[in-house]
């Protein structure tokens, strides 16, 4: 039997970034439903933008 190819470090990084973006988007939707303060919503949105920037900048 052949071995399954191991994901490269960049692929692992991208998967972690995508998972974090998904988690933050879920957290944002939950926060909006719970009527959290605007400051908290801005913090979450800023973190999402940061991670989306990481995702774009790491593509070659």
Long-range contacts (C-beta under 8 A, 24 or more apart in sequence): 10-58, 13-58, 14-55, 14-58, 17-51, 17-54, 17-55, 17-58, 18-55, 20-51, 21-48, 21-51, 21-52, 21-55, 24-48, 24-51
